[in-house]
Amino acid sequence: MRFAGFFTITRPINSLVAGLAAIVAFLIATGTIIPPVILLFSTVVLITAAGNVINDFFDTKIDAINRPDRPIPSGAVSQAAALGFAVTLFLAGIIVSFFTNPLCIGIAVINSLILIAYAGVLKRTPLLGNITVAYLSASIFLFGGALNGWDSLIHIIPIATISFFAMISRELVKDAEDVEGDTAGGADTVPIRIGIKKTSQLALISTVLAVAASFIPYFWWGTWYLAGILVVDSIIIIAALRGLKCATPACMKASMSSLLLKAGMFTSLIVFTLSAVFL
Protein backbone atom coordinates (compact mmCIF):
# COMPACT_ATOMS: atom_id res chain seq x y z
CA MET A 1 0.00 0.00 0.00
CA ARG A 2 2.86 2.36 0.87
CA PHE A 3 4.56 1.72 -2.49
CA ALA A 4 1.26 2.31 -4.27
CA GLY A 5 0.96 5.72 -2.61
CA PHE A 6 4.44 6.80 -3.70
CA PHE A 7 3.74 5.55 -7.20
CA THR A 8 0.39 7.32 -7.46
CA ILE A 9 1.62 10.66 -6.12
CA THR A 10 4.00 11.00 -9.09
CA ARG A 11 1.00 10.84 -11.45
CA PRO A 12 2.90 8.29 -13.51
CA ILE A 13 0.85 8.53 -16.69
CA ASN A 14 1.33 12.29 -16.90
CA SER A 15 5.04 11.91 -16.16
CA LEU A 16 5.51 9.23 -18.81
CA VAL A 17 3.60 11.24 -21.41
CA ALA A 18 5.82 14.25 -20.63
CA GLY A 19 8.90 12.09 -21.19
CA LEU A 20 7.52 10.80 -24.48
CA ALA A 21 6.78 14.39 -25.52
CA ALA A 22 10.49 15.20 -25.15
CA ILE A 23 11.37 12.30 -27.46
CA VAL A 24 8.73 13.45 -29.96
CA ALA A 25 10.23 16.94 -29.80
CA PHE A 26 13.66 15.58 -30.70
CA LEU A 27 12.13 13.57 -33.53
CA ILE A 28 10.33 16.65 -34.88
CA ALA A 29 13.45 18.79 -34.61
CA THR A 30 15.87 16.32 -36.21
CA GLY A 31 13.79 13.77 -38.12
CA THR A 32 15.51 10.91 -36.32
CA ILE A 33 15.85 9.10 -32.99
CA ILE A 34 19.22 8.38 -31.36
CA PRO A 35 20.08 6.45 -28.16
CA PRO A 36 20.71 9.60 -26.03
CA VAL A 37 17.00 10.43 -26.20
CA ILE A 38 16.61 8.02 -23.29
CA LEU A 39 18.37 10.71 -21.25
CA LEU A 40 15.73 13.22 -22.34
CA PHE A 41 12.98 10.81 -21.41
CA SER A 42 14.46 9.96 -18.00
CA THR A 43 15.18 13.57 -17.06
CA VAL A 44 11.69 14.77 -17.96
CA VAL A 45 9.94 11.84 -16.25
CA LEU A 46 11.90 12.33 -13.03
CA ILE A 47 11.53 16.11 -12.86
CA THR A 48 7.86 16.02 -13.86
CA ALA A 49 7.21 13.40 -11.19
CA ALA A 50 9.08 15.55 -8.67
CA GLY A 51 6.95 18.54 -9.61
CA ASN A 52 3.78 16.52 -9.10
CA VAL A 53 4.94 15.34 -5.68
CA ILE A 54 6.01 18.79 -4.45
CA ASN A 55 2.73 20.21 -5.72
CA ASP A 56 0.76 17.69 -3.64
CA PHE A 57 3.01 18.48 -0.65
CA PHE A 58 2.04 22.16 -0.71
CA ASP A 59 -1.61 21.48 -1.63
CA THR A 60 -2.50 19.10 1.20
CA LYS A 61 -5.22 21.34 2.69
CA ILE A 62 -6.77 22.19 -0.67
CA ASP A 63 -6.65 18.57 -1.83
CA ALA A 64 -8.43 17.51 1.35
CA ILE A 65 -11.44 19.35 -0.11
CA ASN A 66 -10.98 19.06 -3.89
CA ARG A 67 -9.13 15.72 -4.16
CA PRO A 68 -9.46 13.81 -0.85
CA ASP A 69 -8.49 10.56 -2.60
CA ARG A 70 -4.97 11.79 -3.38
CA PRO A 71 -2.10 10.07 -1.50
CA ILE A 72 -1.38 12.73 1.15
CA PRO A 73 -4.93 13.63 2.29
CA SER A 74 -5.93 9.96 2.10
CA GLY A 75 -3.03 9.03 4.39
CA ALA A 76 -1.21 6.82 1.88
CA VAL A 77 1.87 9.09 1.99
CA SER A 78 2.89 11.46 4.81
CA GLN A 79 3.83 15.08 4.09
CA ALA A 80 7.38 14.54 5.34
CA ALA A 81 7.85 11.48 3.15
CA ALA A 82 6.44 13.32 0.14
CA LEU A 83 8.92 16.17 0.62
CA GLY A 84 11.87 13.80 0.83
CA PHE A 85 10.64 11.91 -2.22
CA ALA A 86 10.29 15.13 -4.23
CA VAL A 87 13.84 16.25 -3.40
CA THR A 88 15.19 12.84 -4.40
CA LEU A 89 13.38 12.91 -7.73
CA PHE A 90 14.53 16.47 -8.52
CA LEU A 91 18.16 15.59 -7.79
CA ALA A 92 17.94 12.39 -9.83
CA GLY A 93 16.50 14.25 -12.82
CA ILE A 94 19.17 16.93 -12.71
CA ILE A 95 21.96 14.36 -12.36
CA VAL A 96 20.70 12.50 -15.44
CA SER A 97 20.65 15.79 -17.38
CA PHE A 98 24.40 16.15 -16.72
CA PHE A 99 24.93 13.49 -19.39
CA THR A 100 23.26 15.62 -22.11
CA ASN A 101 24.58 19.13 -22.89
CA PRO A 102 24.79 22.53 -21.16
CA LEU A 103 21.59 23.77 -22.84
CA CYS A 104 19.58 20.81 -21.54
CA ILE A 105 21.19 21.05 -18.11
CA GLY A 106 20.21 24.71 -17.88
CA ILE A 107 16.58 23.96 -18.78
CA ALA A 108 16.45 21.07 -16.30
CA VAL A 109 17.79 23.16 -13.40
CA ILE A 110 15.68 26.23 -14.19
CA ASN A 111 12.51 24.18 -14.60
CA SER A 112 13.13 22.38 -11.32
CA LEU A 113 13.38 25.71 -9.52
CA ILE A 114 10.27 26.99 -11.30
CA LEU A 115 8.32 23.86 -10.30
CA ILE A 116 9.22 24.42 -6.65
CA ALA A 117 8.36 28.13 -6.86
CA TYR A 118 5.08 27.29 -8.58
CA ALA A 119 4.01 24.78 -5.96
CA GLY A 120 4.99 27.03 -3.05
CA VAL A 121 4.02 30.51 -4.29
CA LEU A 122 3.17 31.03 -7.96
CA LYS A 123 0.22 28.64 -8.01
CA ARG A 124 -1.64 31.05 -5.76
CA THR A 125 -0.93 34.03 -8.01
CA PRO A 126 -3.78 34.66 -10.47
CA LEU A 127 -2.89 34.01 -14.13
CA LEU A 128 0.87 34.00 -13.43
CA GLY A 129 0.48 30.52 -12.00
CA ASN A 130 -1.40 29.39 -15.11
CA ILE A 131 1.24 30.91 -17.38
CA THR A 132 3.95 29.14 -15.37
CA VAL A 133 2.34 25.74 -15.88
CA ALA A 134 1.87 26.49 -19.56
CA TYR A 135 5.55 27.39 -19.92
CA LEU A 136 6.61 24.22 -18.12
CA SER A 137 4.47 22.13 -20.46
CA ALA A 138 5.79 23.91 -23.56
CA SER A 139 9.38 23.72 -22.33
CA ILE A 140 9.30 19.92 -22.59
CA PHE A 141 9.35 20.40 -26.36
CA LEU A 142 12.11 22.99 -26.08
CA PHE A 143 14.08 20.54 -23.95
CA GLY A 144 13.71 17.84 -26.59
CA GLY A 145 14.97 20.13 -29.33
CA ALA A 146 17.79 21.43 -27.14
CA LEU A 147 19.54 18.05 -27.16
CA ASN A 148 20.52 18.81 -30.76
CA GLY A 149 21.52 22.44 -30.07
CA TRP A 150 20.07 25.90 -30.58
CA ASP A 151 18.95 25.43 -34.19
CA SER A 152 16.74 22.47 -33.29
CA LEU A 153 15.39 24.27 -30.23
CA ILE A 154 14.32 27.21 -32.41
CA HIS A 155 12.74 24.84 -34.95
CA ILE A 156 10.51 23.34 -32.25
CA ILE A 157 9.14 26.71 -31.00
CA PRO A 158 5.85 26.47 -33.01
CA ILE A 159 5.03 23.13 -31.37
CA ALA A 160 5.89 24.59 -27.96
CA THR A 161 3.59 27.54 -28.71
CA ILE A 162 0.66 25.21 -29.42
CA SER A 163 1.27 23.44 -26.12
CA PHE A 164 1.60 26.76 -24.26
CA PHE A 165 -1.79 28.14 -25.25
CA ALA A 166 -3.60 24.79 -24.97
CA MET A 167 -2.23 24.35 -21.46
CA ILE A 168 -3.27 27.86 -20.38
CA SER A 169 -6.81 26.98 -21.47
CA ARG A 170 -6.81 23.73 -19.51
CA GLU A 171 -5.34 25.36 -16.41
CA LEU A 172 -8.05 28.03 -16.42
CA VAL A 173 -10.74 25.36 -16.75
CA LYS A 174 -9.22 23.33 -13.92
CA ASP A 175 -9.15 26.43 -11.70
CA ALA A 176 -12.82 26.97 -12.47
CA GLU A 177 -13.53 23.40 -11.36
CA ASP A 178 -11.61 23.91 -8.11
CA VAL A 179 -13.06 27.24 -6.95
CA GLU A 180 -14.59 25.83 -3.75
CA GLY A 181 -11.42 24.14 -2.51
CA ASP A 182 -9.17 26.99 -3.62
CA THR A 183 -11.35 29.50 -1.78
CA ALA A 184 -11.28 27.41 1.39
CA GLY A 185 -7.51 27.01 1.09
CA GLY A 186 -6.90 30.73 0.63
CA ALA A 187 -5.79 30.51 -2.98
CA ASP A 188 -6.31 33.49 -5.28
CA THR A 189 -7.13 32.28 -8.79
CA VAL A 190 -8.54 33.81 -11.96
CA PRO A 191 -12.08 32.38 -11.55
CA ILE A 192 -12.19 33.49 -7.92
CA ARG A 193 -11.39 37.04 -9.06
CA ILE A 194 -13.44 37.37 -12.22
CA GLY A 195 -15.91 34.50 -12.06
CA ILE A 196 -16.26 31.20 -13.87
CA LYS A 197 -18.01 32.55 -16.97
CA LYS A 198 -15.32 35.11 -17.77
CA THR A 199 -12.64 32.52 -17.02
CA SER A 200 -14.25 30.19 -19.55
CA GLN A 201 -14.14 33.00 -22.11
CA LEU A 202 -10.41 33.48 -21.47
CA ALA A 203 -9.91 29.73 -21.87
CA LEU A 204 -11.67 29.85 -25.23
CA ILE A 205 -9.45 32.72 -26.41
CA SER A 206 -6.34 30.77 -25.42
CA THR A 207 -7.68 27.70 -27.22
CA VAL A 208 -8.21 29.73 -30.39
CA LEU A 209 -4.59 30.91 -30.18
CA ALA A 210 -3.43 27.30 -29.84
CA VAL A 211 -5.48 26.37 -32.90
CA ALA A 212 -3.98 29.28 -34.86
CA ALA A 213 -0.45 28.16 -33.94
CA SER A 214 -1.28 24.59 -34.96
CA PHE A 215 -1.41 25.61 -38.63
CA ILE A 216 2.28 26.64 -38.73
CA PRO A 217 3.64 23.07 -39.10
CA TYR A 218 1.44 22.70 -42.19
CA PHE A 219 4.27 24.43 -44.06
CA TRP A 220 6.60 21.56 -43.06
CA TRP A 221 4.28 18.56 -43.29
CA GLY A 222 1.50 19.50 -45.71
CA THR A 223 -2.04 18.23 -46.20
CA TRP A 224 -1.91 14.97 -44.23
CA TYR A 225 -0.73 16.84 -41.13
CA LEU A 226 -3.51 19.37 -41.62
CA ALA A 227 -6.11 16.59 -41.72
CA GLY A 228 -4.84 15.16 -38.44
CA ILE A 229 -4.44 18.42 -36.58
CA LEU A 230 -7.95 19.54 -37.57
CA VAL A 231 -9.25 16.59 -35.54
CA VAL A 232 -7.23 17.79 -32.55
CA ASP A 233 -8.36 21.38 -33.07
CA SER A 234 -12.00 20.25 -33.16
CA ILE A 235 -11.61 18.40 -29.85
CA ILE A 236 -10.08 21.32 -27.97
CA ILE A 237 -12.48 23.90 -29.43
CA ILE A 238 -15.45 21.75 -28.43
CA ALA A 239 -13.91 21.33 -24.98
CA ALA A 240 -13.53 25.09 -24.51
CA LEU A 241 -17.05 25.79 -25.81
CA ARG A 242 -18.59 23.29 -23.37
CA GLY A 243 -17.33 25.36 -20.47
CA LEU A 244 -18.91 28.60 -21.67
CA LYS A 245 -22.36 27.63 -20.40
CA CYS A 246 -21.13 27.06 -16.84
CA ALA A 247 -21.31 29.38 -13.85
CA THR A 248 -20.50 26.88 -11.08
CA PRO A 249 -17.62 24.48 -10.33
CA ALA A 250 -20.01 21.52 -10.46
CA CYS A 251 -21.12 22.49 -13.95
CA MET A 252 -17.50 22.82 -15.12
CA LYS A 253 -16.71 19.33 -13.85
CA ALA A 254 -19.83 17.91 -15.47
CA SER A 255 -18.95 19.56 -18.80
CA MET A 256 -15.77 17.43 -18.96
CA SER A 257 -14.05 20.41 -20.58
CA SER A 258 -10.77 19.72 -18.77
CA LEU A 259 -10.84 16.03 -19.71
CA LEU A 260 -11.51 16.81 -23.37
CA LEU A 261 -8.71 19.37 -23.46
CA LYS A 262 -6.35 16.77 -22.02
CA ALA A 263 -7.52 14.21 -24.60
CA GLY A 264 -6.91 16.75 -27.36
CA MET A 265 -3.38 17.42 -26.14
CA PHE A 266 -2.57 13.71 -25.99
CA THR A 267 -3.99 13.27 -29.48
CA SER A 268 -1.82 16.10 -30.75
CA LEU A 269 1.27 14.16 -29.64
CA ILE A 270 0.15 11.30 -31.87
CA VAL A 271 -0.36 13.66 -34.82
CA PHE A 272 3.05 15.30 -34.31
CA THR A 273 4.77 11.90 -34.02
CA LEU A 274 3.16 10.43 -37.13
CA SER A 275 3.86 13.61 -39.08
CA ALA A 276 7.54 13.66 -38.07
CA VAL A 277 7.97 9.98 -39.03
CA PHE A 278 6.02 9.80 -42.27
CA LEU A 279 5.76 13.32 -43.75
C-alpha positions in Angstrom: 0.0 0.0 0.0 2.9 2.4 0.9 4.6 1.7 -2.5 1.3 2.3 -4.3 1.0 5.7 -2.6 4.4 6.8 -3.7 3.7 5.6 -7.2 0.4 7.3 -7.5 1.6 10.7 -6.1 4.0 11.0 -9.1 1.0 10.8 -11.5 2.9 8.3 -13.5 0.9 8.5 -16.7 1.3 12.3 -16.9 5.0 11.9 -16.2 5.5 9.2 -18.8 3.6 11.2 -21.4 5.8 14.2 -20.6 8.9 12.1 -21.2 7.5 10.8 -24.5 6.8 14.4 -25.5 10.5 15.2 -25.2 11.4 12.3 -27.5 8.7 13.4 -30.0 10.2 16.9 -29.8 13.7 15.6 -30.7 12.1 13.6 -33.5 10.3 16.7 -34.9 13.4 18.8 -34.6 15.9 16.3 -36.2 13.8 13.8 -38.1 15.5 10.9 -36.3 15.9 9.1 -33.0 19.2 8.4 -31.4 20.1 6.4 -28.2 20.7 9.6 -26.0 17.0 10.4 -26.2 16.6 8.0 -23.3 18.4 10.7 -21.2 15.7 13.2 -22.3 13.0 10.8 -21.4 14.5 10.0 -18.0 15.2 13.6 -17.1 11.7 14.8 -18.0 9.9 11.8 -16.3 11.9 12.3 -13.0 11.5 16.1 -12.9 7.9 16.0 -13.9 7.2 13.4 -11.2 9.1 15.5 -8.7 6.9 18.5 -9.6 3.8 16.5 -9.1 4.9 15.3 -5.7 6.0 18.8 -4.4 2.7 20.2 -5.7 0.8 17.7 -3.6 3.0 18.5 -0.6 2.0 22.2 -0.7 -1.6 21.5 -1.6 -2.5 19.1 1.2 -5.2 21.3 2.7 -6.8 22.2 -0.7 -6.7 18.6 -1.8 -8.4 17.5 1.4 -11.4 19.3 -0.1 -11.0 19.1 -3.9 -9.1 15.7 -4.2 -9.5 13.8 -0.9 -8.5 10.6 -2.6 -5.0 11.8 -3.4 -2.1 10.1 -1.5 -1.4 12.7 1.2 -4.9 13.6 2.3 -5.9 10.0 2.1 -3.0 9.0 4.4 -1.2 6.8 1.9 1.9 9.1 2.0 2.9 11.5 4.8 3.8 15.1 4.1 7.4 14.5 5.3 7.9 11.5 3.2 6.4 13.3 0.1 8.9 16.2 0.6 11.9 13.8 0.8 10.6 11.9 -2.2 10.3 15.1 -4.2 13.8 16.2 -3.4 15.2 12.8 -4.4 13.4 12.9 -7.7 14.5 16.5 -8.5 18.2 15.6 -7.8 17.9 12.4 -9.8 16.5 14.2 -12.8 19.2 16.9 -12.7 22.0 14.4 -12.4 20.7 12.5 -15.4 20.7 15.8 -17.4 24.4 16.1 -16.7 24.9 13.5 -19.4 23.3 15.6 -22.1 24.6 19.1 -22.9 24.8 22.5 -21.2 21.6 23.8 -22.8 19.6 20.8 -21.5 21.2 21.0 -18.1 20.2 24.7 -17.9 16.6 24.0 -18.8 16.4 21.1 -16.3 17.8 23.2 -13.4 15.7 26.2 -14.2 12.5 24.2 -14.6 13.1 22.4 -11.3 13.4 25.7 -9.5 10.3 27.0 -11.3 8.3 23.9 -10.3 9.2 24.4 -6.7 8.4 28.1 -6.9 5.1 27.3 -8.6 4.0 24.8 -6.0 5.0 27.0 -3.1 4.0 30.5 -4.3 3.2 31.0 -8.0 0.2 28.6 -8.0 -1.6 31.0 -5.8 -0.9 34.0 -8.0 -3.8 34.7 -10.5 -2.9 34.0 -14.1 0.9 34.0 -13.4 0.5 30.5 -12.0 -1.4 29.4 -15.1 1.2 30.9 -17.4 4.0 29.1 -15.4 2.3 25.7 -15.9 1.9 26.5 -19.6 5.6 27.4 -19.9 6.6 24.2 -18.1 4.5 22.1 -20.5 5.8 23.9 -23.6 9.4 23.7 -22.3 9.3 19.9 -22.6 9.3 20.4 -26.4 12.1 23.0 -26.1 14.1 20.5 -23.9 13.7 17.8 -26.6 15.0 20.1 -29.3 17.8 21.4 -27.1 19.5 18.1 -27.2 20.5 18.8 -30.8 21.5 22.4 -30.1 20.1 25.9 -30.6 18.9 25.4 -34.2 16.7 22.5 -33.3 15.4 24.3 -30.2 14.3 27.2 -32.4 12.7 24.8 -35.0 10.5 23.3 -32.2 9.1 26.7 -31.0 5.9 26.5 -33.0 5.0 23.1 -31.4 5.9 24.6 -28.0 3.6 27.5 -28.7 0.7 25.2 -29.4 1.3 23.4 -26.1 1.6 26.8 -24.3 -1.8 28.1 -25.3 -3.6 24.8 -25.0 -2.2 24.4 -21.5 -3.3 27.9 -20.4 -6.8 27.0 -21.5 -6.8 23.7 -19.5 -5.3 25.4 -16.4 -8.1 28.0 -16.4 -10.7 25.4 -16.8 -9.2 23.3 -13.9 -9.1 26.4 -11.7 -12.8 27.0 -12.5 -13.5 23.4 -11.4 -11.6 23.9 -8.1 -13.1 27.2 -6.9 -14.6 25.8 -3.7 -11.4 24.1 -2.5 -9.2 27.0 -3.6 -11.4 29.5 -1.8 -11.3 27.4 1.4 -7.5 27.0 1.1 -6.9 30.7 0.6 -5.8 30.5 -3.0 -6.3 33.5 -5.3 -7.1 32.3 -8.8 -8.5 33.8 -12.0 -12.1 32.4 -11.6 -12.2 33.5 -7.9 -11.4 37.0 -9.1 -13.4 37.4 -12.2 -15.9 34.5 -12.1 -16.3 31.2 -13.9 -18.0 32.6 -17.0 -15.3 35.1 -17.8 -12.6 32.5 -17.0 -14.3 30.2 -19.6 -14.1 33.0 -22.1 -10.4 33.5 -21.5 -9.9 29.7 -21.9 -11.7 29.9 -25.2 -9.4 32.7 -26.4 -6.3 30.8 -25.4 -7.7 27.7 -27.2 -8.2 29.7 -30.4 -4.6 30.9 -30.2 -3.4 27.3 -29.8 -5.5 26.4 -32.9 -4.0 29.3 -34.9 -0.4 28.2 -33.9 -1.3 24.6 -35.0 -1.4 25.6 -38.6 2.3 26.6 -38.7 3.6 23.1 -39.1 1.4 22.7 -42.2 4.3 24.4 -44.1 6.6 21.6 -43.1 4.3 18.6 -43.3 1.5 19.5 -45.7 -2.0 18.2 -46.2 -1.9 15.0 -44.2 -0.7 16.8 -41.1 -3.5 19.4 -41.6 -6.1 16.6 -41.7 -4.8 15.2 -38.4 -4.4 18.4 -36.6 -7.9 19.5 -37.6 -9.3 16.6 -35.5 -7.2 17.8 -32.5 -8.4 21.4 -33.1 -12.0 20.2 -33.2 -11.6 18.4 -29.8 -10.1 21.3 -28.0 -12.5 23.9 -29.4 -15.5 21.8 -28.4 -13.9 21.3 -25.0 -13.5 25.1 -24.5 -17.1 25.8 -25.8 -18.6 23.3 -23.4 -17.3 25.4 -20.5 -18.9 28.6 -21.7 -22.4 27.6 -20.4 -21.1 27.1 -16.8 -21.3 29.4 -13.9 -20.5 26.9 -11.1 -17.6 24.5 -10.3 -20.0 21.5 -10.5 -21.1 22.5 -14.0 -17.5 22.8 -15.1 -16.7 19.3 -13.8 -19.8 17.9 -15.5 -19.0 19.6 -18.8 -15.8 17.4 -19.0 -14.1 20.4 -20.6 -10.8 19.7 -18.8 -10.8 16.0 -19.7 -11.5 16.8 -23.4 -8.7 19.4 -23.5 -6.4 16.8 -22.0 -7.5 14.2 -24.6 -6.9 16.8 -27.4 -3.4 17.4 -26.1 -2.6 13.7 -26.0 -4.0 13.3 -29.5 -1.8 16.1 -30.8 1.3 14.2 -29.6 0.1 11.3 -31.9 -0.4 13.7 -34.8 3.1 15.3 -34.3 4.8 11.9 -34.0 3.2 10.4 -37.1 3.9 13.6 -39.1 7.5 13.7 -38.1 8.0 10.0 -39.0 6.0 9.8 -42.3 5.8 13.3 -43.7 
